[in-house]
């Protein structure tokens, strides 16, 4: 299974978290009917050498919810880049693509971008390499540049902030529009960078280092962005540490004499069994402060050595919820769904997103159509068949009810998604790291971030 290493962003919200939560509270627990099936369209096929394996997607302009950017993991010919996709004006159909920026890794430029976010109307990209010391960078793009003659704003570069750490930044995420501080997660450290009066980001400041004592019992290898909860604390996951299978953590800020320090609390330590193991991707947080996420292994272990035995790990992964209660045991893990590796999917690598009715949507890297030669992976030792799915979880009971809006076929429709989806009403947008143009010589089987052929697609699913 391919593993992704890149930077991650979360943000400190300008007093909006409580107000936003109050609005969502009205709809929490009100479920809508499952999608069950959807029509999928590959709205953009990625071709080399411009890039390969898109791993991120975001809305980049609030007035047009169908304007997206996709981050390209660089091929051997480039450091990757940013592409703009926007829906053609009526009566035309389809999307048009325009390059934003080609990363070079030179003169402080980022290389191998790993996350993209909307930051106060700006676009922020973090990368795992590049920057002044090749340790990664945070690159800032202005929100509007209409000089190119297109009828929509296009971000332009506005400075690069190198990361001071010698460790490779990890994980990915995005940032809401109301933001003043970007939080960047790396292997075992978290940095913050503020938006300055000149419209640039300040030099990242180290705010917390995960201790290495007792074999990293507090977690190591941060596996997703640090997200703010409605209580003003930062929440996140680590892929390793604890008992070896990762933890869910909380960072609480304490300010004394104008100086802020952060204190960590481990909320859950994964065992690699029924509770899951090796979480990866973003956490979702509802208005009550409950946490939702995915693990790449663990769950139902019966039959798992056949369906989901990768790199020595058993189990096809789970979707979990950490419930918060003010009294008694503060945090309790509930398993919302355990993947079987069959038609329901296997190995979720991107976390989940919540819709306004508290239903959860996500992707799995494998599973789905398990009889497809396109995603067997047998030639390179992958024993989990299938090209992946987009899934939805509905209901209030444990476990929740799963439906599959779409199972990828590994051809022009894409294959092996590794990133979270974006919801626009009932439409679902996302990316796959393989599939699309399966004849592309650069993206053969086992190249890029996937096992299947093709450089990936940006897709849309409509119910």
N, C-alpha and C positions, 0 to 999 in steps of 0.2 A: 504494500500500500504506500502510496506516495505521501510524503509529509511536507507540509508547507511551513516556511519560516519567513516571517515578515514582521513589520511593526504593527502596533495597534493604537487606536485612539479612543479615549472617552473624554467627556467634558464636564466641567463644572457649570451648572446651569444658573442663570441670573435670576434666582428666586422663582423660577417657573416650575420647578419640580412639584411643589405642593399644589399649585393651581392646575397643572396638567393632570395630576393624579386625581384631583377632585372631579374633573371632567370625565375621566375614564371610569371612575367609581360607579357612575350611573349605569354603565353597561356591563360591568364585570358580572359574570355568571349567566348572562343572557346569551344562550347558544343559538347559532344559526345552523341550517341544514348543511351536511357535508357536500363538498363539490362532487365527489365520487368519480367523475370523469371530466376531462377537459380537452380542448383543442389547443395543440401546441404549435407555435410558429417560431422558427429560428430567424429572428429579425436582423441578425448580423452574423456572418461567418468570419471567423478570424483566419487570416492567411499570413504565412511567414514571407519574408523575414521581418516584417514590421513587428511581430510579436506572436506569442502563443500562450495558450492556457489562461484565459481571463479569470481572475480570482476575486474581483470586486465589482460592485455596481452601486450607483447612488443616483438619486435625483439631485440635479445641480442647479435648478432654478425653480423657486417656489411657485411662480406663476404658470409654469408648464410642467405638470407632474409626469409627463411622458418624455422628459429630457434626461438622458442617462449618460454616465461615463463608465467605461469599462477599463479596468487596469489589465495590462498585458504583462505576463511574466516573460522576461526577455529571452529570446532565442540566442543561439551562438553568434548571431549577427547584430544584436542590440542589447540594451539594458531594459527593454520594454518601453511602454509609452502609455499615453492617455488617448482615448478615442471618445468622440462625442456622437451620440445617437439621438436624433430627434424625429418625431413623427412628421411626415410630410403634411403640409397644409391641405385642407379639403379643396377640391374633390379628389386629390391624389391620395394614394394609399401607401403603406409601407413606411420605412424609416430611411433616413439618409445619414451617412457617416462622414465625420471630418476629424482628422488628427488634431489633438490639442497640443501635445508636447512629446517629443522623443527624448527619453532619458539617455544620457551618455556616461554618467559616472565621472566625467571630467570636470575640473575646476569647481568641485564641490557639488555638482549636480547629483541627484539621486540615481540609483541603479537598482533594478529588480523591485519595483514598487509592490507594496503588500497591503496597503489600506488606503481608502479614500473616504473623505467625509465632508459634509457641508458644515462649515464653521463660521457662523455669523454672516452667511451670504458669500463667504469665500470658499474655496476648495483647498483642502489640505491633504497632502499625500505623504505617507511615511514609507521608507524603504529599508530593506535589510542590508544593503551595501551602498556604496557611493558615499558622497559627502567628503569633507576635507580630509578625513582620516580613514576613509573606506569602511567606517563602522556603521554606516546608515545615515539617513538624513530625514528631516521634516521639511517638505517643500510646500510653499504657500502660493496660491494662485488668486489673482484679483478676480472679483465676481463679474466684471463686465469689460468686454473689448469688442466693439462692433466695427472696428476698422477693416475687418476682413470682408465686409459687405454682406454678411449673412443676417437674416432677420431675427437673430437671437443672440444673447450675450455669450461670449466665449472667454473662459478664464485665461489670464496671461500670467507668466511667472512673476513672482514678487519676493524673491529672496529664498535662500536655502539655509536652514539651521542644522548644522551637523550635530550628531549625537556624541556626547563626551565619552561614552562607555566603549570599552574594547570588545564587549560581547555583542553578538549579532542580535538585533531586535527581533522579537517574535510576535506571532499572532496577528489578528486583524480585527477591524471593527469600523464603525462610523460615528459621526458626531452630529447631534442635532443642531439646528440653526441658531438657537439661543445659547451662545457659549462665550466664555471668556478665557478658558484655560483648556489646553489639550493635555491629556495624560497619555504617556507613551510607555508601553510595557515591553520589557526585554526578558532575557532568560530568568533573571532573579532580581531585577530592579525595576522601579517605576519612576519616571521623570514627569515633570510638568513644565509647560511652556505657555506663556501668556501672550495675548494679543496686545501689541504695543500701539501707542497713539499714531504711529506712522503706518499702521496697517500691516505690520510684519509680526512674526513670532519672536519672542525673547529666547535667549539661550536656555536650553533645557536645564532644569534644576533637579537633582536627585532628591526624591522625597522618601523613598523607602527601599531597603535592601532586605530580601528574604534571608533569614539566617541559615547557615550551613550546618549548625550543630545538630547532633542526633540524626544524622543522615537525612537532613532536610525534612524534618517532620512537619514543618509549617508550609511545605510546598516548594517546588522549583520548576523551572521551565513554564513560564506563564503562557497559557494557551488561548487567551482571548483578551479583549479589551477590558479595562477596569471601568465599570459602569456605576453611575451615581444612582442610589436608591432614593425614595421619597424622604428618608430620614437624614439625608446629607452625607451618608457613608459611601465609600467605594466598595464595590463587590466584583469578584472575579474568580477565575479558576486557574489551577496549574495542572499541567499534563503529567507531572511526575511529583515525587516527594510524598510525604505522609507515610503510607504503607507500601509505597512504590507505584500507586495507581492514581495519584493526584489528590487535590483537595479543593474545596470551595472556601474562599477566604473573605473577610470583611476588614477594611481599613477605616479606622475612626480618627478624624482629625481632632487634635486638642491644641488650642491656642492659649499660650501663657506669655504675657509680656510682649505681645506682637509676634512671637515665634510659634509656628505651627509644627507639631510633630504628629506622626501617624502611628497608631497602635494596631497590630494585626490580631484578629480572632479567627481561628479555624472553625468553620460552621459544619463541615462534613469532610470526613476522610474516606475515600473510596477504597473498597477491598478487592475490586476486580471480579467479584461474584455477582449475585443477583442485583446488587445496588449499582453496578456499572464500574467502569474504570477508564482511565486516560481520557478525561473530558477534553474537548476541543471546540473552539468556536465561541460565539458571543452568548452571554446570558441575556435573558429577557426578564424584566422586573415589572410586576403589576402594581396597581395603586396601593395595595395592601402591603407591599414590600416582599411578597413571595418571589422566589427565584426559579427560573426555568432554564434548562440547558440540555446538552447531549453528551454522551460518552461514546467513544469509538470502539469499545469492547465491553465485555461483561453482559449481564442480563440473563437470558435463557441459555443455559450451557448445554442442555440436552441436544445432541446433534450438531452442536457448534463446531467441533473439530472438523466436520465435513463442510459445513456452510461458511463458517467465518473463522478459520484458523490462519491468521496472518502474523508473521514475525513472532510466532510462538504464543500469541494471545488468543484466548478463546472467548466466544460470545460475539454477537453482532451489534452490540451497543444498545443504549436505552435513551429515552427522553425522561428526564427527572424533574421533580418539583421539590424545592425546599420550602416548607410551610413555616411561617413565623407565627408564634403565639407569645403574647406578652407575659404569660405565667407558665410555670412548669418547665418542661423541656422547650427551650426557645425555638429550636430549629429541628424539624423532622423531615427526613427524605421520604417522598412518595414516588413510586415508579409509575409514570403515566403510560409508558409503552415500552415493551422489549421487542426488538426486531428479531425475526426468525431467519433472515437471509433468503427468504423466498420472495413471493410477489410483493410483500410489504416493504422490502428494502433491507439494506444492511450498511453499517458503518456510517452513521451520521457524523459529518466533520465540520459543521458550520453553526451549531446551535439552532435556536428557533426564534421566530418572531410572533408576536401576539397581534390578533386583529382586534377591533373595538369590542367584539363580543367574547373575548378571552379564549378564542380558538387559537391553536398553535399551528404554524406552518414551518416546514423545513425541507431539507434535502438529504439523501443518502448517496454515498459514493458508489455503492454496489447494490446488488439485489434487483428486484423488479422482474424484468424479462431474463430469466436465468438460463435460458437455452440458446442464447445468442453467442455465436462464435466471435463477434466483434468485441465482446468484453469478457472473454473467458480468462484472459491473463495467464493461461497455462504456460506459454512460452517463457514467461519471466517469473514464474513461481507464485503467482497470485492464485489462491485457491477459493476466492469468493467470486462466483459468477454474477453476471448482471451488470447493466450499464447505469444503474441508479434510478431513483425516483424522486418526485416531489410529493411530500405527504402532508396530510392535515389531521389533527387530533381534535375531536369535539366531545362534548358531554361534561358531566361533573363527577362521574364515578371514577374509581381507580380499578383497573387501568381505563384510560379513555378509549374511545372508538377511533380507529384509524381508517382513513380513506386515502386513495392514491389518485390525485388529479391527473398525474401523468407518469408513465414509466418510459424511460429513454430507450431507444432502439440501437444507438451507436452509429447511426448514419448521419444524414444531413440534419437531423433533429438535435444532435449533440449526445454527449456521453459523460458520465462520471462527474457530477457536480460536486464542488468542494466549498462553495460559498453559500451564504444565507440568501434568501429570497427577499424581494421587495413587493409589498402589496399596494396596489392602486385600485381601491374599491374591491371588486371580486377578481380583478386581473392579477396574475402573478408574474413577476419578472425575475430573471436570474441568469446565471452563467454556468457553463460546463467547461471543464478543462480539456476535454477531448471531443471527438466527433466533429460534424460540420463538413469541411472539405477533407475527406478521408484519403484523397490522393496526394495531399501536400507532402512533398519529399522530406521536409524538415520535421514534420510531426507524424512519424511512423509509430508503430506499436512500441510502447515503452519509452517514448520520448516525452519531453515536457513534464507535466504533472500527472499524467494519466497513463493507463495501460492501453487504452484503445487508440486507434489512429485518428488523426485530425487535430487541428489546433484549437478547437473549442468554438462555442457559439454564445451569443446573447439570445435568450429565449423569452417568449411571452406565452402564458397559458390563460385561455379564456374559458369560463364554464359554459 
